[in-house]
Amino acid sequence: HRKFAAASGTTPAEAVEKIRCELVRSLLQTTPLKLAQIAGRTGFGSESALRRALQRQYGVTARDLRERF
């Protein structure tokens, strides 16, 4: 954990969340899947957990991400 944080400047949990959110963004933009389906496919335990992560990572809602692209 310490070596990862020192090398990357972020914690392992933050890195995993970032990767998951990138996948969520891609799925929102390229598929008609519902948010619950995307949450399940990307390892988020619930829609609300996914929504909170998107807000932390991008400062926008899932709807905003889907509508913009």
Contacts in CASP RR format, 6 or more apart in sequence:
PFRMAT RR
TARGET T0000
AUTHOR 0000-0000-0000
METHOD contacts of the structure
MODEL  1
HRKFAAASGTTPAEAVEKIRCELVRSLLQTTPLKLAQIAGRTGFGSESAL
RRALQRQYGVTARDLRERF
1 11 0 8 1.000
1 12 0 8 1.000
4 11 0 8 1.000
4 12 0 8 1.000
4 15 0 8 1.000
5 11 0 8 1.000
5 12 0 8 1.000
8 15 0 8 1.000
10 18 0 8 1.000
17 53 0 8 1.000
17 56 0 8 1.000
17 57 0 8 1.000
18 57 0 8 1.000
20 42 0 8 1.000
20 43 0 8 1.000
20 44 0 8 1.000
20 53 0 8 1.000
21 53 0 8 1.000
21 54 0 8 1.000
21 57 0 8 1.000
21 58 0 8 1.000
23 42 0 8 1.000
24 38 0 8 1.000
24 39 0 8 1.000
24 42 0 8 1.000
24 44 0 8 1.000
24 50 0 8 1.000
24 53 0 8 1.000
24 54 0 8 1.000
24 62 0 8 1.000
24 65 0 8 1.000
25 54 0 8 1.000
25 58 0 8 1.000
25 65 0 8 1.000
27 33 0 8 1.000
27 38 0 8 1.000
27 41 0 8 1.000
27 42 0 8 1.000
28 38 0 8 1.000
28 62 0 8 1.000
28 65 0 8 1.000
28 66 0 8 1.000
28 69 0 8 1.000
29 65 0 8 1.000
29 66 0 8 1.000
29 69 0 8 1.000
31 38 0 8 1.000
33 41 0 8 1.000
35 47 0 8 1.000
35 50 0 8 1.000
35 51 0 8 1.000
35 62 0 8 1.000
36 47 0 8 1.000
38 50 0 8 1.000
39 45 0 8 1.000
39 46 0 8 1.000
39 47 0 8 1.000
39 49 0 8 1.000
39 50 0 8 1.000
42 50 0 8 1.000
44 50 0 8 1.000
44 53 0 8 1.000
50 62 0 8 1.000
51 61 0 8 1.000
51 62 0 8 1.000
54 60 0 8 1.000
54 61 0 8 1.000
54 62 0 8 1.000
54 65 0 8 1.000
55 61 0 8 1.000
58 65 0 8 1.000
END
